[in-house]
Amino acid sequence: MKQLSLEQELKSNSYPGRGIVIGKSPNGKYAVTAYFIMGRSENSRNRIFVEEGSGIRTQAFDPSKLCDPSLIIYAPVRVLGNKTIVTNGDQTDTIYELMDKQQTFEQALRTREFEPDAPNYTPRISGIMHVENGSYNYAMSILKSNNGRPDSCHRYTFAYENPAAGEGHFIHTYQGDGNPLPSFEGEPKLVEVGDDIDAFTKLLWESLNEENKVSLFVRYIDIATGAYESRIVNKNQ
């Protein structure tokens, strides 16, 4: 698979929706993840990321303007031992709770499907990173409707064992803007990631569409120690 420029992928798409990047830094030292949200409606744009324990949560920037919290207020990132869970919805909690009961990532997601937001039926995208004793692997998942049919869910999981330094994978909810919004197709895109968390955060944020971007989270986990650094950028300040 050809490695794509993440910068160009973002700059060429005005509305990828919500996106997850997971990979390994070029120096081989860090497990890298990023999660961003975008919005077209006032309700979707009225959000910020806030820290919650070792993870993050979405929160209304102006609570008086919050209309329907059901699909926009959730914890995108949670940490379960040596596992970091990143998703675009409340399936973060499903994965956390069921993996805590010894079920697998895939088993947990078998209990969920795409979002009930007809006519878009937004895919649920999820990722999990496993960092332990100097080893690192990750997996990504997408649950999507069968070409907009609400009675049929297609489930795809992609596992990356011993990922190569400098490589990451990018999955997002929409192919681009539209009505209804067209769901992401294919396997996660092979993209590059960087060694420096601040430079990578800057590249991502500046590449996202200025009108539609809402919030960005980036985390670098030291594969040797499990220690991590995070960055949050919110358009609403």
C-alpha positions as CSV (number, residue, x, y, z in Angstrom):
1,M,0.0,0.0,0.0
2,K,1.3,3.4,-0.9
3,Q,2.0,5.7,2.0
4,L,-0.1,8.9,1.7
5,S,0.6,12.4,3.0
6,L,-1.7,12.9,6.0
7,E,-1.5,16.6,5.4
8,Q,-2.7,16.3,1.9
9,E,-5.4,13.8,2.8
10,L,-6.8,16.4,5.3
11,K,-6.4,19.5,3.2
12,S,-8.1,17.8,0.2
13,N,-11.2,16.9,2.2
14,S,-13.4,19.6,3.6
15,Y,-15.4,17.2,5.7
16,P,-13.8,13.9,6.7
17,G,-16.0,14.1,9.8
18,R,-14.3,12.4,12.8
19,G,-11.0,10.8,12.4
20,I,-8.5,8.5,14.2
21,V,-4.8,8.1,13.4
22,I,-2.7,5.5,15.1
23,G,0.9,4.6,14.4
24,K,4.5,4.6,15.5
25,S,6.9,7.5,15.4
26,P,9.8,7.4,12.9
27,N,12.4,7.1,15.7
28,G,10.5,4.0,16.9
29,K,10.1,5.4,20.4
30,Y,6.5,6.4,20.6
31,A,3.0,4.9,20.0
32,V,1.1,7.7,18.4
33,T,-2.6,8.5,18.2
34,A,-4.7,11.4,17.2
35,Y,-8.5,12.0,17.2
36,F,-10.3,14.9,15.7
37,I,-13.9,16.0,15.5
38,M,-15.6,18.3,12.9
39,G,-19.1,19.7,12.7
40,R,-21.5,21.3,10.2
41,S,-24.4,22.1,12.6
42,E,-24.3,24.6,15.5
43,N,-24.9,21.7,17.9
44,S,-21.9,19.7,16.5
45,R,-19.6,22.8,16.5
46,N,-20.5,23.7,20.1
47,R,-18.0,21.4,21.6
48,I,-14.6,21.2,23.2
49,F,-12.3,18.4,24.4
50,V,-11.5,18.3,28.2
51,E,-9.3,16.0,30.1
52,E,-11.0,13.3,32.2
53,G,-8.7,11.1,34.2
54,S,-6.2,9.5,31.8
55,G,-8.6,10.1,28.9
56,I,-10.8,12.9,27.5
57,R,-14.4,13.8,27.1
58,T,-16.4,16.0,24.8
59,Q,-18.2,18.9,26.5
60,A,-20.6,21.6,25.3
61,F,-18.7,24.9,25.0
62,D,-21.9,26.9,25.6
63,P,-24.3,24.6,27.6
64,S,-27.2,26.9,26.7
65,K,-26.9,26.0,23.0
66,L,-26.7,22.3,23.5
67,C,-29.7,20.7,21.7
68,D,-29.2,16.9,21.6
69,P,-26.3,15.4,23.5
70,S,-26.9,11.8,22.5
71,L,-24.3,11.5,19.7
72,I,-22.0,14.3,20.5
73,I,-21.2,14.1,24.2
74,Y,-19.0,11.1,25.0
75,A,-15.6,10.0,26.1
76,P,-13.4,9.5,22.9
77,V,-10.4,8.3,24.9
78,R,-10.1,6.0,27.9
79,V,-7.3,3.9,29.3
80,L,-7.6,0.4,30.6
81,G,-4.3,-0.8,32.1
82,N,-1.9,-1.0,29.2
83,K,-4.6,-0.4,26.6
84,T,-5.6,3.0,25.2
85,I,-9.1,3.1,23.6
86,V,-9.9,5.8,21.0
87,T,-13.3,6.0,19.3
88,N,-15.8,8.4,17.8
89,G,-18.7,7.7,20.2
90,D,-19.9,6.1,23.4
91,Q,-18.6,2.7,22.2
92,T,-15.5,3.7,24.1
93,D,-17.3,2.8,27.2
94,T,-18.6,-0.5,25.7
95,I,-15.0,-1.5,24.8
96,Y,-13.7,-0.5,28.2
97,E,-16.4,-2.3,30.1
98,L,-16.4,-5.5,28.1
99,M,-12.6,-5.8,27.8
100,D,-12.4,-5.3,31.6
101,K,-14.6,-8.4,31.7
102,Q,-12.0,-10.3,29.5
103,Q,-13.8,-9.9,26.2
104,T,-11.9,-8.9,23.1
105,F,-12.0,-5.7,21.2
106,E,-14.0,-7.4,18.4
107,Q,-16.4,-9.1,20.8
108,A,-17.1,-5.8,22.5
109,L,-17.9,-4.1,19.2
110,R,-20.2,-7.0,18.2
111,T,-22.7,-5.5,20.6
112,R,-22.8,-2.1,18.7
113,E,-23.4,-0.9,15.2
114,F,-23.4,2.4,13.2
115,E,-25.0,5.5,14.7
116,P,-28.8,5.9,14.4
117,D,-28.6,9.3,12.6
118,A,-30.6,8.6,9.5
119,P,-30.0,9.2,6.6
120,N,-26.3,9.4,7.3
121,Y,-25.9,6.3,9.5
122,T,-22.5,7.5,10.6
123,P,-20.0,4.7,11.0
124,R,-18.6,4.0,14.4
125,I,-14.8,4.0,14.1
126,S,-12.6,2.7,17.0
127,G,-9.0,2.0,17.7
128,I,-7.1,0.2,20.5
129,M,-3.4,0.5,21.3
130,H,-1.6,-2.1,23.4
131,V,1.7,-1.0,24.9
132,E,3.4,-3.4,27.3
133,N,7.1,-4.2,28.2
134,G,8.5,-2.5,25.1
135,S,6.1,-4.1,22.7
136,Y,3.3,-2.3,20.8
137,N,0.5,-3.3,18.5
138,Y,-2.9,-1.8,17.6
139,A,-6.1,-2.5,15.9
140,M,-8.8,-0.4,14.2
141,S,-12.5,-1.0,13.5
142,I,-15.3,0.4,11.5
143,L,-19.0,-0.5,11.8
144,K,-21.0,0.8,8.9
145,S,-24.3,0.4,7.2
146,N,-24.7,-1.6,4.1
147,N,-24.8,1.3,1.6
148,G,-27.3,3.3,3.8
149,R,-29.5,0.3,4.7
150,P,-30.3,0.6,8.4
151,D,-31.1,-3.2,8.7
152,S,-27.6,-4.4,7.7
153,C,-24.3,-3.7,9.6
154,H,-20.9,-4.4,8.0
155,R,-18.1,-4.9,10.6
156,Y,-14.4,-4.6,9.7
157,T,-11.4,-5.0,12.0
158,F,-7.8,-4.3,11.0
159,A,-5.0,-5.5,13.3
160,Y,-1.4,-4.1,13.1
161,E,1.2,-6.3,14.9
162,N,4.7,-4.9,15.5
163,P,4.0,-1.7,13.4
164,A,6.8,-0.2,11.4
165,A,8.5,3.0,12.6
166,G,7.1,6.1,10.8
167,E,3.9,4.4,9.7
168,G,0.4,5.1,10.8
169,H,-3.1,4.3,9.7
170,F,-5.9,6.8,9.3
171,I,-9.7,6.1,9.3
172,H,-12.5,8.6,9.3
173,T,-16.2,8.6,9.1
174,Y,-17.0,10.2,5.8
175,Q,-15.6,10.2,2.3
176,G,-16.3,13.9,2.1
177,D,-19.2,16.3,2.4
178,G,-22.6,15.5,1.0
179,N,-26.3,14.9,1.8
180,P,-26.5,12.2,3.0
181,L,-22.9,12.1,4.1
182,P,-21.0,9.2,2.2
183,S,-19.4,6.7,4.6
184,F,-15.7,5.9,4.6
185,E,-14.8,3.0,2.3
186,G,-11.9,0.6,2.3
187,E,-9.2,-0.2,4.8
188,P,-7.5,2.5,6.9
189,K,-5.1,4.7,4.9
190,L,-1.4,4.2,5.3
191,V,0.0,7.6,6.4
192,E,3.1,9.1,8.0
193,V,3.4,10.2,11.6
194,G,6.1,12.4,13.2
195,D,8.6,12.2,16.1
196,D,7.6,15.5,17.7
197,I,4.2,15.7,19.3
198,D,3.9,19.5,19.0
199,A,4.9,19.5,15.3
200,F,2.5,16.7,14.6
201,T,-0.4,18.4,16.4
202,K,0.3,21.6,14.5
203,L,0.4,19.8,11.2
204,L,-3.0,18.1,11.9
205,W,-4.8,21.2,13.2
206,E,-3.6,23.4,10.3
207,S,-4.6,20.8,7.7
208,L,-8.2,20.4,8.9
209,N,-10.8,22.6,7.2
210,E,-10.9,25.9,9.0
211,E,-14.7,26.2,8.9
212,N,-15.6,22.7,10.0
213,K,-12.9,21.7,12.5
214,V,-13.8,21.6,16.1
215,S,-11.3,19.8,18.4
216,L,-8.1,17.7,18.2
217,F,-6.4,15.4,20.6
218,V,-2.9,13.9,20.2
219,R,-1.1,11.5,22.5
220,Y,2.4,10.1,22.3
221,I,3.1,7.0,24.5
222,D,6.7,6.0,25.3
223,I,6.8,2.3,24.2
224,A,9.6,1.5,26.7
225,T,7.9,3.0,29.8
226,G,4.2,3.6,29.0
227,A,4.5,7.2,30.0
228,Y,2.6,9.6,27.8
229,E,2.2,13.2,26.7
230,S,-1.0,14.6,25.3
231,R,-2.1,17.8,23.5
232,I,-5.7,19.2,23.1
233,V,-6.6,21.9,20.6
234,N,-10.1,23.4,20.7
235,K,-11.4,25.9,18.2
236,N,-13.8,27.3,20.8
237,Q,-11.7,29.0,23.5
